[in-house]
């Protein structure tokens, strides 16, 4: 998510194919580009027909469109404060002929969910910026800086998500593994029934990402699920499980 208000027509964009070619994504050629995190987040959104799902900080729509393609009988709404990213998300929705199942609207996580004047959703998801403190970044490209820095901190994002869903609604977040404790503490202010899936780059390396699902007002015990390993040593680019998820052939389960 960014404060850069350059019109999308002035940004050099390139097309990427996602979900085994089932999603076409226009995104900036330089700066932050959606990749693995968006694909994993989309694969972890399980919805029922007729449900309404919201994404906080949808950017150009990488996770939003992949999630919507996976669940065409649900309605997905992306919220984005950056005018250029929002315009790209809207273009991408039309490009993929998904105007009936997805939309992108202007909004700012820091202004809280109530500012959108929308009814609570059945589920909410996000890939929040990884850093709250600008000293934690070492000279990123200016186009990436806004996507990596959360103005209101992780707390603003978790508060938005908690308010965005009805009681019993689901919240799904992908974030840095070393911020898991912060994420659980902040979401624990209004949610429970946590299920955590570590994401390891290789089987013999620590997790660098975690996917967390919480239920608003949920009370079930926390569950630490088997990890997803992305790469094989000396083998193909991805493990068979990761490749199937990225292609859209499998979902990322919560059991």
C-alpha positions in Angstrom: 0.0 0.0 0.0 1.4 3.4 -1.0 0.9 7.1 -0.7 2.2 7.7 -4.3 -0.7 9.3 -6.2 0.7 9.0 -9.7 -2.1 8.0 -12.2 -1.8 4.4 -13.3 -1.5 5.5 -16.9 1.8 7.2 -16.0 3.3 4.1 -14.4 5.2 1.6 -16.5 3.2 -1.6 -16.0 3.9 -5.2 -17.1 1.5 -8.1 -17.3 2.1 -11.2 -15.2 0.2 -14.5 -15.3 -0.9 -16.0 -12.0 -2.8 -19.1 -10.8 -1.6 -21.2 -13.7 -2.5 -18.5 -16.2 -6.1 -18.1 -15.0 -5.4 -14.6 -13.7 -3.8 -11.7 -15.7 -2.2 -9.1 -13.5 -1.0 -5.6 -14.6 1.5 -4.4 -12.0 4.3 -1.8 -11.9 7.5 -2.9 -13.7 9.6 -1.2 -10.9 9.2 -1.4 -7.2 7.0 -3.7 -5.2 5.6 -6.6 -7.2 3.2 -9.2 -5.9 4.5 -12.7 -5.7 4.5 -15.8 -3.5 2.8 -14.1 -0.4 -0.2 -13.0 -2.4 -0.6 -16.5 -3.9 -0.4 -18.2 -0.6 -2.8 -15.7 1.0 -5.4 -16.2 -1.8 -5.1 -20.0 -1.4 -5.9 -19.8 2.3 -9.2 -17.9 1.8 -12.0 -20.5 1.9 -15.5 -19.2 1.3 -19.0 -20.4 0.8 -21.3 -19.3 -2.0 -22.8 -15.9 -1.4 -20.3 -14.8 1.2 -18.7 -11.4 1.2 -15.0 -11.1 1.7 -12.9 -8.0 2.1 -9.1 -7.5 1.5 -7.3 -4.6 3.4 -4.7 -3.0 1.2 -5.3 -4.9 -2.1 -2.7 -3.1 -4.2 -3.2 -3.9 -7.9 -5.3 -7.0 -6.9 -2.9 -10.0 -6.9 -4.4 -11.7 -3.9 -7.9 -10.3 -4.5 -8.2 -11.7 -8.0 -6.6 -15.1 -7.2 -9.0 -15.5 -4.3 -12.0 -14.4 -6.3 -11.0 -16.8 -9.2 -10.9 -19.6 -6.7 -14.3 -18.8 -5.3 -16.5 -17.4 -8.2 -19.7 -17.6 -6.2 -18.5 -15.2 -3.5 -18.1 -11.4 -3.6 -14.7 -9.9 -3.0 -14.0 -6.3 -2.2 -10.5 -4.8 -2.1 -9.7 -1.6 -0.2 -6.7 0.5 -1.3 -5.6 4.0 -0.5 -3.1 4.6 -3.3 -4.8 6.0 -6.4 -2.4 4.4 -8.8 -2.7 0.9 -7.2 -6.4 1.3 -7.0 -6.7 2.2 -10.6 -4.6 -0.9 -11.6 -6.8 -3.1 -9.4 -9.9 -1.8 -11.1 -8.3 -2.3 -14.6 -7.3 -5.8 -13.6 -10.8 -6.7 -12.5 -12.1 -5.7 -15.9 -9.2 -7.4 -17.7 -10.1 -10.7 -16.0 -13.9 -10.2 -16.7 -14.5 -10.4 -12.9 -16.7 -7.3 -12.4 -19.6 -9.4 -11.1 -17.5 -11.1 -8.4 -14.8 -8.5 -7.4 -14.5 -4.8 -6.9 -11.8 -2.4 -5.6 -12.7 0.8 -3.6 -10.8 3.7 -2.1 -10.1 3.4 1.6 -7.4 3.7 4.2 -6.7 1.1 6.9 -5.5 3.9 9.2 -9.0 5.5 9.0 -10.5 2.3 10.3 -13.3 0.2 8.8 -16.2 2.4 9.9 -15.0 5.1 7.5 -16.1 2.8 4.6 -19.7 2.7 5.7 -20.0 -0.9 4.8 -21.8 -3.8 6.6 -19.4 -6.3 8.3 -18.1 -9.1 6.1 -18.0 -12.8 6.4 -14.2 -12.9 6.1 -11.3 -10.5 5.8 -7.7 -11.0 4.7 -4.5 -8.9 4.4 -0.8 -9.0 3.7 0.1 -6.0 6.0 3.4 -4.1 5.5 6.1 -6.0 7.2 7.7 -3.0 9.1 6.4 -0.4 11.5 9.8 1.3 12.1 11.5 2.9 9.1 14.9 2.2 10.7 14.2 -1.5 10.1 14.5 -0.9 6.4 17.9 -0.6 4.7 17.4 1.8 1.7 14.6 0.1 -0.2 13.5 1.4 -3.6 11.2 4.3 -3.1 8.4 2.5 -4.8 8.7 -0.4 -2.3 9.0 1.7 0.8 5.4 2.5 1.2 4.3 -1.1 0.6 6.7 -2.2 3.4 6.0 0.4 6.0 2.8 0.5 8.0 2.0 4.1 9.0 -0.3 3.1 11.9 1.7 0.0 12.7 0.4 -3.6 12.7 -2.2 -2.5 15.3 -4.0 -0.4 12.7 -4.3 -3.4 10.4 -5.5 -5.8 13.0 -8.1 -3.3 14.3 -9.4 -2.8 10.8 -9.7 -6.6 10.2 -11.4 -7.2 13.5 -14.0 -4.5 12.8 -14.4 -5.6 9.2 -16.0 -9.0 10.0 -19.1 -10.1 11.8 -19.1 -12.2 14.9 -17.9 -15.6 13.9 -16.2 -14.1 10.8 -12.8 -15.3 9.7 -9.6 -13.3 9.5 -6.6 -14.5 7.5 -3.2 -12.8 7.5 0.2 -13.6 6.1 3.1 -11.9 7.8 6.7 -12.3 8.9 7.3 -15.3 11.1 9.2 -13.2 13.6 6.1 -11.1 14.2 3.8 -14.0 15.1 3.7 -13.0 18.8 2.7 -9.4 17.9 0.1 -10.6 15.5 -1.5 -13.0 18.0 -1.5 -10.5 20.7 -3.2 -7.8 18.6 -5.8 -10.1 17.0 -6.4 -11.7 20.4 -8.1 -8.5 21.5 -11.3 -9.6 19.6 -10.6 -13.0 18.1 -9.5 -16.5 18.9 -9.6 -20.0 17.6 -6.2 -19.4 16.0 -4.8 -21.7 13.4 -1.2 -21.1 12.4 0.6 -22.5 9.3 4.4 -21.9 9.1 5.8 -21.3 5.7 9.4 -22.6 5.3 11.6 -21.7 2.3 13.3 -25.1 2.6 12.6 -28.0 5.0 15.9 -27.5 6.9 15.4 -23.7 7.3 13.3 -21.8 9.8 9.9 -20.4 8.7 10.1 -16.9 7.3 6.3 -16.4 6.9 3.3 -17.5 8.8 -0.3 -17.7 7.7 -2.7 -17.1 10.6 -6.5 -17.7 10.6 -8.6 -16.3 13.5 -12.3 -16.4 14.3 -13.9 -13.2 15.7 -15.1 -14.2 19.2 -13.7 -17.7 18.7 -12.7 -19.7 21.7 -11.2 -22.9 20.4 -7.6 -23.8 21.4 -4.8 -22.5 19.2 -3.6 -25.1 16.7 -0.1 -25.1 15.1 -0.5 -26.9 11.8 2.0 -28.8 9.6 4.3 -26.4 7.7 4.2 -25.7 4.0 7.7 -26.1 2.4 8.2 -24.0 -0.7 11.4 -25.3 -2.3 13.2 -28.6 -2.6 17.0 -28.9 -2.2 18.5 -29.9 -5.5 15.2 -30.5 -7.1 12.6 -28.4 -8.9 11.9 -24.8 -8.2 9.0 -25.6 -5.9 7.8 -28.6 -3.9 4.9 -30.5 -5.4 2.6 -29.2 -2.8 3.7 -25.6 -3.3 3.5 -25.9 -7.1 -0.1 -27.3 -6.9 -1.1 -24.4 -4.7 0.5 -21.7 -6.9 -1.2 -23.2 -10.0 -4.6 -23.2 -8.3 -4.9 -26.9 -8.3 -5.0 -27.1 -4.5 -6.1 -24.9 -1.7 -4.0 -24.2 1.5 -6.0 -26.0 4.1 -6.6 -25.3 7.8 -6.7 -28.9 9.1 
